[in-house]
Amino acid sequence: MIFQAHGLDPDNDVKVIEMPFPLMDQSLRAGRVDVAMYAQPFASAAFKKGGIRKVFDSSEAFSPLVNVFEVCRKEFVDKNVDAVKAFMSDYADAVKYALAHPEETKKLVSEVTKIPVEALDPFLLTKDDFYRPENGKPNFEAIQKMFDAYAKNKIIPRELKISDFQRLDVMPGGQ
């Protein structure tokens, strides 16, 4: 979708090679690929090293970035409603805490990912980061827009309706 937005035909103008995120920077710098699609936090770490430039980013296609959200099988939720409610409540509390304590959050993420806090600063907990709802409730409208774009571009085989998957009764506050 981003290739098309920049006048490129993804079927004819580019050759996509799948590789693990940690290898993309090494492959780009070694000249094995001409362009790399970095996910965070790898992008920030790569830019911190220098010598590369951003051509475009995924927020051009989707903003907010909602491609990270909690998912459970329906049968599991149906059998474990109280446990899922408790998890979602804890999730909302954790996000609220992370947003209220950004420096502590960045330090923890740095410890886990081994990426320096200075490299995380440009994206973590900013508008360029994945959407983190303080109330624990996903942005269903944005997820639907993403589903629609994916179906239109044949990234997924059929249209999906977020209303077929959402369970508001397990959200914090039941809504």
C-alpha positions in Angstrom: 0.0 0.0 0.0 2.8 2.4 0.8 4.7 1.4 -2.4 1.6 2.3 -4.4 1.2 5.6 -2.5 4.7 6.4 -3.7 4.1 5.5 -7.3 5.6 2.0 -7.2 4.0 -1.2 -8.4 4.6 -3.8 -5.7 4.3 -6.6 -8.2 6.8 -5.3 -10.7 9.0 -2.6 -9.2 10.2 -4.3 -6.1 11.2 -7.8 -5.0 10.2 -8.5 -1.4 12.5 -10.7 0.6 11.3 -11.9 4.0 13.8 -12.0 6.8 13.7 -11.6 10.6 13.7 -8.0 11.8 17.1 -8.2 13.5 18.8 -9.1 10.2 17.3 -6.3 8.1 19.8 -3.6 9.3 22.8 -5.9 8.7 21.5 -6.8 5.2 20.9 -3.2 4.3 24.3 -2.0 5.5 26.1 -5.0 3.8 24.4 -4.1 0.4 22.5 -7.3 0.2 19.2 -5.3 0.0 18.5 -1.8 -1.3 15.7 -1.0 1.2 14.7 -2.5 4.5 11.4 -2.2 6.3 12.2 -1.7 9.9 9.8 -2.5 12.7 10.3 -0.7 16.0 12.4 -0.8 18.1 14.8 -1.9 15.4 14.3 1.2 13.3 15.3 3.5 16.1 18.4 1.5 16.8 19.3 1.6 13.2 18.8 5.4 12.9 20.8 5.9 16.0 23.8 4.2 14.3 23.5 6.6 11.4 24.2 6.1 7.7 20.6 5.4 6.6 17.6 7.6 5.9 13.9 7.1 6.1 12.1 6.8 2.8 8.6 6.4 4.3 6.9 5.0 7.3 3.8 2.9 8.1 2.0 5.8 9.7 1.5 7.1 6.2 -0.9 4.1 5.6 -2.3 3.8 9.1 -2.5 6.2 12.0 -2.9 5.4 14.7 -0.8 2.2 14.3 -3.3 -0.4 15.6 -1.7 -3.6 14.3 -0.9 -4.7 17.9 -3.9 -5.7 20.0 -5.0 -8.5 22.3 -6.7 -11.5 20.7 -8.2 -14.7 22.2 -10.1 -17.6 20.7 -13.9 -17.1 21.1 -14.2 -20.5 22.9 -11.5 -19.5 25.4 -13.2 -16.1 26.2 -16.6 -17.8 26.5 -15.2 -20.3 29.0 -13.0 -17.8 30.9 -14.9 -14.5 30.9 -13.8 -13.5 34.4 -10.1 -14.3 33.6 -10.2 -12.3 30.4 -11.9 -9.4 32.2 -9.2 -9.5 34.8 -6.5 -9.7 32.2 -7.9 -6.7 30.3 -8.2 -4.7 33.5 -4.5 -5.5 34.3 -3.6 -4.6 30.7 -5.4 -1.2 31.0 -3.6 -0.6 34.4 -0.2 -1.5 32.9 -0.7 0.8 29.9 -1.9 3.7 32.1 1.2 3.2 34.3 3.5 3.0 31.3 2.1 6.2 29.9 2.3 8.0 33.2 5.9 6.9 33.8 7.5 7.2 30.4 11.2 7.3 31.6 10.7 4.1 33.7 8.9 2.5 30.8 11.7 3.3 28.4 14.3 2.0 30.8 12.5 -1.3 31.1 12.0 -1.6 27.4 15.7 -0.9 26.9 16.6 -3.6 29.4 14.4 -6.1 27.6 15.4 -5.2 24.1 19.0 -4.3 24.7 18.4 -1.1 22.8 19.7 2.1 24.4 17.0 4.5 25.8 18.4 7.2 23.5 17.5 5.0 20.5 14.0 4.4 21.9 13.2 8.0 22.6 12.2 9.0 19.0 9.3 6.5 18.9 8.5 4.8 22.1 5.3 6.3 23.6 5.0 8.9 20.8 2.5 9.2 18.0 4.9 7.0 15.9 4.5 4.2 18.3 1.8 1.5 18.3 -1.5 2.6 19.7 -1.8 2.0 23.4 -5.2 2.7 24.7 -5.1 4.0 28.3 -8.5 2.6 29.0 -7.5 -0.8 27.6 -10.1 -0.6 24.8 -8.8 -1.1 21.3 -9.5 1.6 18.6 -12.1 -0.6 16.8 -12.7 2.1 14.1 -9.0 2.2 13.2 -8.7 -1.6 13.2 -11.7 -1.8 10.8 -10.0 0.7 8.5 -6.9 -1.5 8.6 -9.0 -4.6 7.9 -10.6 -2.9 4.9 -7.3 -1.8 3.4 -5.9 -5.3 3.9 -8.9 -6.9 2.1 -8.8 -4.3 -0.7 -5.1 -4.9 -1.3 -5.5 -8.7 -1.0 -3.3 -8.9 2.1 -6.1 -10.9 3.6 -8.3 -13.2 1.5 -11.7 -11.7 2.5 -13.3 -8.7 4.2 -13.4 -8.8 8.0 -15.8 -6.9 10.2 -14.3 -6.0 13.6 -17.8 -6.2 15.1 -17.7 -10.0 14.5 -14.7 -10.2 16.8 -15.0 -7.6 19.5 -16.2 -8.5 23.0 -17.1 -5.2 24.8 -18.3 -7.1 27.9 -14.7 -8.1 28.8 -13.3 -4.5 28.4 -12.6 -2.6 31.5 -15.8 -1.0 32.6 -17.7 -3.4 30.3 -17.8 -1.0 27.3 
